[in-house]
């Protein structure tokens, strides 16, 4: 069942994907915010 569900999830749902954690998603968001502040 996990393989079937994993195949259906979008990349943005990192916390629910095999070998991906929600901390990866948080770190990515933090980098995006920091870069947007630097560019403005």
mmCIF entry with sequence, helices, sheets and N, C-alpha, C, O atoms, coordinates in Angstrom:
data_MODEL
# 
_entry.id   MODEL 
# 
_entity.id                         1 
_entity.type                       polymer 
_entity.pdbx_number_of_molecules   1 
# 
_entity_poly.entity_id                      1 
_entity_poly.type                           'polypeptide(L)' 
_entity_poly.nstd_linkage                   no 
_entity_poly.nstd_monomer                   no 
_entity_poly.pdbx_seq_one_letter_code       
;(UNK)(UNK)(UNK)(UNK)(UNK)(UNK)(UNK)(UNK)(UNK)(UNK)(UNK)(UNK)(UNK)(UNK)(UNK)(UNK)
(UNK)(UNK)(UNK)(UNK)(UNK)(UNK)(UNK)(UNK)(UNK)(UNK)(UNK)(UNK)(UNK)(UNK)(UNK)(UNK)
(UNK)(UNK)(UNK)(UNK)(UNK)(UNK)(UNK)(UNK)
;
_entity_poly.pdbx_seq_one_letter_code_can   XXXXXXXXXXXXXXXXXXXXXXXXXXXXXXXXXXXXXXXX 
_entity_poly.pdbx_strand_id                 A 
# 
loop_
_entity_poly_seq.entity_id 
_entity_poly_seq.num 
_entity_poly_seq.mon_id 
_entity_poly_seq.hetero 
1 1  UNK n 
1 2  UNK n 
1 3  UNK n 
1 4  UNK n 
1 5  UNK n 
1 6  UNK n 
1 7  UNK n 
1 8  UNK n 
1 9  UNK n 
1 10 UNK n 
1 11 UNK n 
1 12 UNK n 
1 13 UNK n 
1 14 UNK n 
1 15 UNK n 
1 16 UNK n 
1 17 UNK n 
1 18 UNK n 
1 19 UNK n 
1 20 UNK n 
1 21 UNK n 
1 22 UNK n 
1 23 UNK n 
1 24 UNK n 
1 25 UNK n 
1 26 UNK n 
1 27 UNK n 
1 28 UNK n 
1 29 UNK n 
1 30 UNK n 
1 31 UNK n 
1 32 UNK n 
1 33 UNK n 
1 34 UNK n 
1 35 UNK n 
1 36 UNK n 
1 37 UNK n 
1 38 UNK n 
1 39 UNK n 
1 40 UNK n 
# 
_struct_asym.id          A 
_struct_asym.entity_id   1 
# 
loop_
_struct_conf.conf_type_id 
_struct_conf.id 
_struct_conf.pdbx_PDB_helix_id 
_struct_conf.beg_label_comp_id 
_struct_conf.beg_label_asym_id 
_struct_conf.beg_label_seq_id 
_struct_conf.pdbx_beg_PDB_ins_code 
_struct_conf.end_label_comp_id 
_struct_conf.end_label_asym_id 
_struct_conf.end_label_seq_id 
_struct_conf.pdbx_end_PDB_ins_code 
_struct_conf.beg_auth_comp_id 
_struct_conf.beg_auth_asym_id 
_struct_conf.beg_auth_seq_id 
_struct_conf.end_auth_comp_id 
_struct_conf.end_auth_asym_id 
_struct_conf.end_auth_seq_id 
_struct_conf.pdbx_PDB_helix_class 
_struct_conf.details 
_struct_conf.pdbx_PDB_helix_length 
HELX_P HELX_P1 AA1 UNK A 2  ? UNK A 8  ? UNK A 2  UNK A 8  1 ? 7  
HELX_P HELX_P2 AA2 UNK A 14 ? UNK A 16 ? UNK A 14 UNK A 16 5 ? 3  
HELX_P HELX_P3 AA3 UNK A 22 ? UNK A 39 ? UNK A 22 UNK A 39 1 ? 18 
# 
_struct_conf_type.id          HELX_P 
_struct_conf_type.criteria    ? 
_struct_conf_type.reference   ? 
# 
loop_
_atom_site.group_PDB 
_atom_site.id 
_atom_site.type_symbol 
_atom_site.label_atom_id 
_atom_site.label_alt_id 
_atom_site.label_comp_id 
_atom_site.label_asym_id 
_atom_site.label_entity_id 
_atom_site.label_seq_id 
_atom_site.pdbx_PDB_ins_code 
_atom_site.Cartn_x 
_atom_site.Cartn_y 
_atom_site.Cartn_z 
_atom_site.occupancy 
_atom_site.B_iso_or_equiv 
_atom_site.pdbx_formal_charge 
_atom_site.auth_seq_id 
_atom_site.auth_comp_id 
_atom_site.auth_asym_id 
_atom_site.auth_atom_id 
_atom_site.pdbx_PDB_model_num 
ATOM 1   N N  . UNK A 1 1  ? 0.816  -1.189 0.000  1.00 0.00 ? 1  UNK A N  1 
ATOM 2   C CA . UNK A 1 1  ? 0.000  0.000  0.000  1.00 0.00 ? 1  UNK A CA 1 
ATOM 3   C C  . UNK A 1 1  ? 0.866  1.262  0.000  1.00 0.00 ? 1  UNK A C  1 
ATOM 4   O O  . UNK A 1 1  ? 0.524  2.244  -0.659 1.00 0.00 ? 1  UNK A O  1 
ATOM 5   N N  . UNK A 1 2  ? 1.987  1.245  0.735  1.00 0.00 ? 2  UNK A N  1 
ATOM 6   C CA . UNK A 1 2  ? 2.858  2.420  0.789  1.00 0.00 ? 2  UNK A CA 1 
ATOM 7   C C  . UNK A 1 2  ? 3.374  2.796  -0.598 1.00 0.00 ? 2  UNK A C  1 
ATOM 8   O O  . UNK A 1 2  ? 3.405  3.976  -0.947 1.00 0.00 ? 2  UNK A O  1 
ATOM 9   N N  . UNK A 1 3  ? 3.771  1.817  -1.378 1.00 0.00 ? 3  UNK A N  1 
ATOM 10  C CA . UNK A 1 3  ? 4.291  2.096  -2.722 1.00 0.00 ? 3  UNK A CA 1 
ATOM 11  C C  . UNK A 1 3  ? 3.221  2.734  -3.601 1.00 0.00 ? 3  UNK A C  1 
ATOM 12  O O  . UNK A 1 3  ? 3.514  3.651  -4.369 1.00 0.00 ? 3  UNK A O  1 
ATOM 13  N N  . UNK A 1 4  ? 2.003  2.264  -3.495 1.00 0.00 ? 4  UNK A N  1 
ATOM 14  C CA . UNK A 1 4  ? 0.900  2.810  -4.285 1.00 0.00 ? 4  UNK A CA 1 
ATOM 15  C C  . UNK A 1 4  ? 0.622  4.258  -3.889 1.00 0.00 ? 4  UNK A C  1 
ATOM 16  O O  . UNK A 1 4  ? 0.447  5.117  -4.754 1.00 0.00 ? 4  UNK A O  1 
ATOM 17  N N  . UNK A 1 5  ? 0.581  4.529  -2.591 1.00 0.00 ? 5  UNK A N  1 
ATOM 18  C CA . UNK A 1 5  ? 0.320  5.884  -2.109 1.00 0.00 ? 5  UNK A CA 1 
ATOM 19  C C  . UNK A 1 5  ? 1.476  6.804  -2.477 1.00 0.00 ? 5  UNK A C  1 
ATOM 20  O O  . UNK A 1 5  ? 1.250  7.927  -2.928 1.00 0.00 ? 5  UNK A O  1 
ATOM 21  N N  . UNK A 1 6  ? 2.699  6.349  -2.293 1.00 0.00 ? 6  UNK A N  1 
ATOM 22  C CA . UNK A 1 6  ? 3.871  7.172  -2.598 1.00 0.00 ? 6  UNK A CA 1 
ATOM 23  C C  . UNK A 1 6  ? 3.890  7.586  -4.066 1.00 0.00 ? 6  UNK A C  1 
ATOM 24  O O  . UNK A 1 6  ? 4.304  8.699  -4.390 1.00 0.00 ? 6  UNK A O  1 
ATOM 25  N N  . UNK A 1 7  ? 3.458  6.723  -4.932 1.00 0.00 ? 7  UNK A N  1 
ATOM 26  C CA . UNK A 1 7  ? 3.438  7.032  -6.364 1.00 0.00 ? 7  UNK A CA 1 
ATOM 27  C C  . UNK A 1 7  ? 2.411  8.115  -6.692 1.00 0.00 ? 7  UNK A C  1 
ATOM 28  O O  . UNK A 1 7  ? 2.547  8.811  -7.698 1.00 0.00 ? 7  UNK A O  1 
ATOM 29  N N  . UNK A 1 8  ? 1.387  8.263  -5.853 1.00 0.00 ? 8  UNK A N  1 
ATOM 30  C CA . UNK A 1 8  ? 0.318  9.227  -6.112 1.00 0.00 ? 8  UNK A CA 1 
ATOM 31  C C  . UNK A 1 8  ? 0.574  10.600 -5.494 1.00 0.00 ? 8  UNK A C  1 
ATOM 32  O O  . UNK A 1 8  ? -0.054 11.580 -5.895 1.00 0.00 ? 8  UNK A O  1 
ATOM 33  N N  . UNK A 1 9  ? 1.481  10.686 -4.530 1.00 0.00 ? 9  UNK A N  1 
ATOM 34  C CA . UNK A 1 9  ? 1.717  11.955 -3.845 1.00 0.00 ? 9  UNK A CA 1 
ATOM 35  C C  . UNK A 1 9  ? 2.556  12.893 -4.692 1.00 0.00 ? 9  UNK A C  1 
ATOM 36  O O  . UNK A 1 9  ? 3.437  12.462 -5.435 1.00 0.00 ? 9  UNK A O  1 
ATOM 37  N N  . UNK A 1 10 ? 2.270  14.182 -4.569 1.00 0.00 ? 10 UNK A N  1 
ATOM 38  C CA . UNK A 1 10 ? 3.049  15.191 -5.280 1.00 0.00 ? 10 UNK A CA 1 
ATOM 39  C C  . UNK A 1 10 ? 4.386  15.390 -4.576 1.00 0.00 ? 10 UNK A C  1 
ATOM 40  O O  . UNK A 1 10 ? 4.534  15.038 -3.406 1.00 0.00 ? 10 UNK A O  1 
ATOM 41  N N  . UNK A 1 11 ? 5.344  15.947 -5.278 1.00 0.00 ? 11 UNK A N  1 
ATOM 42  C CA . UNK A 1 11 ? 6.676  16.210 -4.733 1.00 0.00 ? 11 UNK A CA 1 
ATOM 43  C C  . UNK A 1 11 ? 6.602  17.166 -3.545 1.00 0.00 ? 11 UNK A C  1 
ATOM 44  O O  . UNK A 1 11 ? 7.425  17.080 -2.634 1.00 0.00 ? 11 UNK A O  1 
ATOM 45  N N  . UNK A 1 12 ? 5.625  18.078 -3.544 1.00 0.00 ? 12 UNK A N  1 
ATOM 46  C CA . UNK A 1 12 ? 5.497  19.045 -2.472 1.00 0.00 ? 12 UNK A CA 1 
ATOM 47  C C  . UNK A 1 12 ? 5.132  18.401 -1.141 1.00 0.00 ? 12 UNK A C  1 
ATOM 48  O O  . UNK A 1 12 ? 5.299  19.026 -0.094 1.00 0.00 ? 12 UNK A O  1 
ATOM 49  N N  . UNK A 1 13 ? 4.649  17.197 -1.155 1.00 0.00 ? 13 UNK A N  1 
ATOM 50  C CA . UNK A 1 13 ? 4.270  16.509 0.068  1.00 0.00 ? 13 UNK A CA 1 
ATOM 51  C C  . UNK A 1 13 ? 5.447  15.697 0.586  1.00 0.00 ? 13 UNK A C  1 
ATOM 52  O O  . UNK A 1 13 ? 5.343  14.487 0.786  1.00 0.00 ? 13 UNK A O  1 
ATOM 53  N N  . UNK A 1 14 ? 6.556  16.371 0.797  1.00 0.00 ? 14 UNK A N  1 
ATOM 54  C CA . UNK A 1 14 ? 7.802  15.704 1.154  1.00 0.00 ? 14 UNK A CA 1 
ATOM 55  C C  . UNK A 1 14 ? 7.694  14.928 2.455  1.00 0.00 ? 14 UNK A C  1 
ATOM 56  O O  . UNK A 1 14 ? 8.300  13.864 2.587  1.00 0.00 ? 14 UNK A O  1 
ATOM 57  N N  . UNK A 1 15 ? 6.946  15.430 3.406  1.00 0.00 ? 15 UNK A N  1 
ATOM 58  C CA . UNK A 1 15 ? 6.826  14.759 4.694  1.00 0.00 ? 15 UNK A CA 1 
ATOM 59  C C  . UNK A 1 15 ? 6.122  13.425 4.620  1.00 0.00 ? 15 UNK A C  1 
ATOM 60  O O  . UNK A 1 15 ? 6.179  12.638 5.564  1.00 0.00 ? 15 UNK A O  1 
ATOM 61  N N  . UNK A 1 16 ? 5.465  13.164 3.517  1.00 0.00 ? 16 UNK A N  1 
ATOM 62  C CA . UNK A 1 16 ? 4.710  11.932 3.372  1.00 0.00 ? 16 UNK A CA 1 
ATOM 63  C C  . UNK A 1 16 ? 5.282  11.030 2.284  1.00 0.00 ? 16 UNK A C  1 
ATOM 64  O O  . UNK A 1 16 ? 4.630  10.083 1.845  1.00 0.00 ? 16 UNK A O  1 
ATOM 65  N N  . UNK A 1 17 ? 6.495  11.330 1.856  1.00 0.00 ? 17 UNK A N  1 
ATOM 66  C CA . UNK A 1 17 ? 7.114  10.536 0.800  1.00 0.00 ? 17 UNK A CA 1 
ATOM 67  C C  . UNK A 1 17 ? 8.211  9.649  1.380  1.00 0.00 ? 17 UNK A C  1 
ATOM 68  O O  . UNK A 1 17 ? 8.831  9.988  2.388  1.00 0.00 ? 17 UNK A O  1 
ATOM 69  N N  . UNK A 1 18 ? 8.438  8.538  0.746  1.00 0.00 ? 18 UNK A N  1 
ATOM 70  C CA . UNK A 1 18 ? 9.477  7.618  1.166  1.00 0.00 ? 18 UNK A CA 1 
ATOM 71  C C  . UNK A 1 18 ? 10.836 8.313  1.096  1.00 0.00 ? 18 UNK A C  1 
ATOM 72  O O  . UNK A 1 18 ? 11.138 8.985  0.109  1.00 0.00 ? 18 UNK A O  1 
ATOM 73  N N  . UNK A 1 19 ? 11.643 8.158  2.118  1.00 0.00 ? 19 UNK A N  1 
ATOM 74  C CA . UNK A 1 19 ? 12.999 8.718  2.210  1.00 0.00 ? 19 UNK A CA 1 
ATOM 75  C C  . UNK A 1 19 ? 13.022 10.241 2.225  1.00 0.00 ? 19 UNK A C  1 
ATOM 76  O O  . UNK A 1 19 ? 14.062 10.832 1.935  1.00 0.00 ? 19 UNK A O  1 
ATOM 77  N N  . UNK A 1 20 ? 11.923 10.888 2.551  1.00 0.00 ? 20 UNK A N  1 
ATOM 78  C CA . UNK A 1 20 ? 11.870 12.349 2.663  1.00 0.00 ? 20 UNK A CA 1 
ATOM 79  C C  . UNK A 1 20 ? 11.228 12.695 3.998  1.00 0.00 ? 20 UNK A C  1 
ATOM 80  O O  . UNK A 1 20 ? 10.321 11.997 4.450  1.00 0.00 ? 20 UNK A O  1 
ATOM 81  N N  . UNK A 1 21 ? 11.683 13.748 4.620  1.00 0.00 ? 21 UNK A N  1 
ATOM 82  C CA . UNK A 1 21 ? 11.112 14.155 5.894  1.00 0.00 ? 21 UNK A CA 1 
ATOM 83  C C  . UNK A 1 21 ? 10.506 15.540 5.782  1.00 0.00 ? 21 UNK A C  1 
ATOM 84  O O  . UNK A 1 21 ? 10.782 16.284 4.841  1.00 0.00 ? 21 UNK A O  1 
ATOM 85  N N  . UNK A 1 22 ? 9.682  15.869 6.752  1.00 0.00 ? 22 UNK A N  1 
ATOM 86  C CA . UNK A 1 22 ? 9.099  17.208 6.754  1.00 0.00 ? 22 UNK A CA 1 
ATOM 87  C C  . UNK A 1 22 ? 10.163 18.254 7.023  1.00 0.00 ? 22 UNK A C  1 
ATOM 88  O O  . UNK A 1 22 ? 9.987  19.417 6.657  1.00 0.00 ? 22 UNK A O  1 
ATOM 89  N N  . UNK A 1 23 ? 11.274 17.865 7.660  1.00 0.00 ? 23 UNK A N  1 
ATOM 90  C CA . UNK A 1 23 ? 12.342 18.840 7.907  1.00 0.00 ? 23 UNK A CA 1 
ATOM 91  C C  . UNK A 1 23 ? 13.009 19.257 6.599  1.00 0.00 ? 23 UNK A C  1 
ATOM 92  O O  . UNK A 1 23 ? 13.497 20.382 6.494  1.00 0.00 ? 23 UNK A O  1 
ATOM 93  N N  . UNK A 1 24 ? 13.040 18.379 5.608  1.00 0.00 ? 24 UNK A N  1 
ATOM 94  C CA . UNK A 1 24 ? 13.543 18.760 4.282  1.00 0.00 ? 24 UNK A CA 1 
ATOM 95  C C  . UNK A 1 24 ? 12.684 19.883 3.709  1.00 0.00 ? 24 UNK A C  1 
ATOM 96  O O  . UNK A 1 24 ? 13.200 20.847 3.143  1.00 0.00 ? 24 UNK A O  1 
ATOM 97  N N  . UNK A 1 25 ? 11.376 19.749 3.863  1.00 0.00 ? 25 UNK A N  1 
ATOM 98  C CA . UNK A 1 25 ? 10.452 20.751 3.348  1.00 0.00 ? 25 UNK A CA 1 
ATOM 99  C C  . UNK A 1 25 ? 10.621 22.078 4.089  1.00 0.00 ? 25 UNK A C  1 
ATOM 100 O O  . UNK A 1 25 ? 10.609 23.140 3.467  1.00 0.00 ? 25 UNK A O  1 
ATOM 101 N N  . UNK A 1 26 ? 10.778 22.025 5.410  1.00 0.00 ? 26 UNK A N  1 
ATOM 102 C CA . UNK A 1 26 ? 10.967 23.242 6.205  1.00 0.00 ? 26 UNK A CA 1 
ATOM 103 C C  . UNK A 1 26 ? 12.262 23.937 5.813  1.00 0.00 ? 26 UNK A C  1 
ATOM 104 O O  . UNK A 1 26 ? 12.289 25.161 5.677  1.00 0.00 ? 26 UNK A O  1 
ATOM 105 N N  . UNK A 1 27 ? 13.325 23.182 5.632  1.00 0.00 ? 27 UNK A N  1 
ATOM 106 C CA . UNK A 1 27 ? 14.610 23.771 5.243  1.00 0.00 ? 27 UNK A CA 1 
ATOM 107 C C  . UNK A 1 27 ? 14.504 24.442 3.876  1.00 0.00 ? 27 UNK A C  1 
ATOM 108 O O  . UNK A 1 27 ? 15.055 25.524 3.671  1.00 0.00 ? 27 UNK A O  1 
ATOM 109 N N  . UNK A 1 28 ? 13.809 23.815 2.952  1.00 0.00 ? 28 UNK A N  1 
ATOM 110 C CA . UNK A 1 28 ? 13.626 24.401 1.626  1.00 0.00 ? 28 UNK A CA 1 
ATOM 111 C C  . UNK A 1 28 ? 12.854 25.712 1.712  1.00 0.00 ? 28 UNK A C  1 
ATOM 112 O O  . UNK A 1 28 ? 13.227 26.694 1.070  1.00 0.00 ? 28 UNK A O  1 
ATOM 113 N N  . UNK A 1 29 ? 11.793 25.735 2.491  1.00 0.00 ? 29 UNK A N  1 
ATOM 114 C CA . UNK A 1 29 ? 11.019 26.966 2.661  1.00 0.00 ? 29 UNK A CA 1 
ATOM 115 C C  . UNK A 1 29 ? 11.851 28.065 3.304  1.00 0.00 ? 29 UNK A C  1 
ATOM 116 O O  . UNK A 1 29 ? 11.746 29.231 2.922  1.00 0.00 ? 29 UNK A O  1 
ATOM 117 N N  . UNK A 1 30 ? 12.673 27.700 4.274  1.00 0.00 ? 30 UNK A N  1 
ATOM 118 C CA . UNK A 1 30 ? 13.526 28.685 4.940  1.00 0.00 ? 30 UNK A CA 1 
ATOM 119 C C  . UNK A 1 30 ? 14.508 29.307 3.948  1.00 0.00 ? 30 UNK A C  1 
ATOM 120 O O  . UNK A 1 30 ? 14.723 30.518 3.969  1.00 0.00 ? 30 UNK A O  1 
ATOM 121 N N  . UNK A 1 31 ? 15.091 28.505 3.097  1.00 0.00 ? 31 UNK A N  1 
ATOM 122 C CA . UNK A 1 31 ? 16.028 29.008 2.087  1.00 0.00 ? 31 UNK A CA 1 
ATOM 123 C C  . UNK A 1 31 ? 15.315 29.950 1.124  1.00 0.00 ? 31 UNK A C  1 
ATOM 124 O O  . UNK A 1 31 ? 15.851 31.002 0.774  1.00 0.00 ? 31 UNK A O  1 
ATOM 125 N N  . UNK A 1 32 ? 14.119 29.583 0.695  1.00 0.00 ? 32 UNK A N  1 
ATOM 126 C CA . UNK A 1 32 ? 13.360 30.430 -0.226 1.00 0.00 ? 32 UNK A CA 1 
ATOM 127 C C  . UNK A 1 32 ? 13.050 31.776 0.412  1.00 0.00 ? 32 UNK A C  1 
ATOM 128 O O  . UNK A 1 32 ? 13.194 32.814 -0.235 1.00 0.00 ? 32 UNK A O  1 
ATOM 129 N N  . UNK A 1 33 ? 12.631 31.773 1.661  1.00 0.00 ? 33 UNK A N  1 
ATOM 130 C CA . UNK A 1 33 ? 12.315 33.027 2.354  1.00 0.00 ? 33 UNK A CA 1 
ATOM 131 C C  . UNK A 1 33 ? 13.560 33.883 2.502  1.00 0.00 ? 33 UNK A C  1 
ATOM 132 O O  . UNK A 1 33 ? 13.518 35.085 2.239  1.00 0.00 ? 33 UNK A O  1 
ATOM 133 N N  . UNK A 1 34 ? 14.664 33.284 2.919  1.00 0.00 ? 34 UNK A N  1 
ATOM 134 C CA . UNK A 1 34 ? 15.907 34.040 3.088  1.00 0.00 ? 34 UNK A CA 1 
ATOM 135 C C  . UNK A 1 34 ? 16.368 34.654 1.768  1.00 0.00 ? 34 UNK A C  1 
ATOM 136 O O  . UNK A 1 34 ? 16.802 35.806 1.742  1.00 0.00 ? 34 UNK A O  1 
ATOM 137 N N  . UNK A 1 35 ? 16.280 33.905 0.686  1.00 0.00 ? 35 UNK A N  1 
ATOM 138 C CA . UNK A 1 35 ? 16.699 34.421 -0.613 1.00 0.00 ? 35 UNK A CA 1 
ATOM 139 C C  . UNK A 1 35 ? 15.783 35.545 -1.083 1.00 0.00 ? 35 UNK A C  1 
ATOM 140 O O  . UNK A 1 35 ? 16.251 36.519 -1.672 1.00 0.00 ? 35 UNK A O  1 
ATOM 141 N N  . UNK A 1 36 ? 14.499 35.421 -0.832 1.00 0.00 ? 36 UNK A N  1 
ATOM 142 C CA . UNK A 1 36 ? 13.582 36.478 -1.260 1.00 0.00 ? 36 UNK A CA 1 
ATOM 143 C C  . UNK A 1 36 ? 13.831 37.766 -0.483 1.00 0.00 ? 36 UNK A C  1 
ATOM 144 O O  . UNK A 1 36 ? 13.677 38.856 -1.033 1.00 0.00 ? 36 UNK A O  1 
ATOM 145 N N  . UNK A 1 37 ? 14.209 37.656 0.776  1.00 0.00 ? 37 UNK A N  1 
ATOM 146 C CA . UNK A 1 37 ? 14.536 38.840 1.578  1.00 0.00 ? 37 UNK A CA 1 
ATOM 147 C C  . UNK A 1 37 ? 15.809 39.489 1.049  1.00 0.00 ? 37 UNK A C  1 
ATOM 148 O O  . UNK A 1 37 ? 15.888 40.714 0.968  1.00 0.00 ? 37 UNK A O  1 
ATOM 149 N N  . UNK A 1 38 ? 16.794 38.695 0.692  1.00 0.00 ? 38 UNK A N  1 
ATOM 150 C CA . UNK A 1 38 ? 18.056 39.222 0.164  1.00 0.00 ? 38 UNK A CA 1 
ATOM 151 C C  . UNK A 1 38 ? 17.844 39.937 -1.168 1.00 0.00 ? 38 UNK A C  1 
ATOM 152 O O  . UNK A 1 38 ? 18.496 40.946 -1.437 1.00 0.00 ? 38 UNK A O  1 
ATOM 153 N N  . UNK A 1 39 ? 16.949 39.431 -1.995 1.00 0.00 ? 39 UNK A N  1 
ATOM 154 C CA . UNK A 1 39 ? 16.738 39.995 -3.321 1.00 0.00 ? 39 UNK A CA 1 
ATOM 155 C C  . UNK A 1 39 ? 15.902 41.274 -3.286 1.00 0.00 ? 39 UNK A C  1 
ATOM 156 O O  . UNK A 1 39 ? 15.913 42.044 -4.246 1.00 0.00 ? 39 UNK A O  1 
ATOM 157 N N  . UNK A 1 40 ? 15.179 41.506 -2.191 1.00 0.00 ? 40 UNK A N  1 
ATOM 158 C CA . UNK A 1 40 ? 14.313 42.703 -2.117 1.00 0.00 ? 40 UNK A CA 1 
ATOM 159 C C  . UNK A 1 40 ? 14.972 43.802 -1.388 1.00 0.00 ? 40 UNK A C  1 
ATOM 160 O O  . UNK A 1 40 ? 14.390 44.876 -1.233 1.00 0.00 ? 40 UNK A O  1 
# 
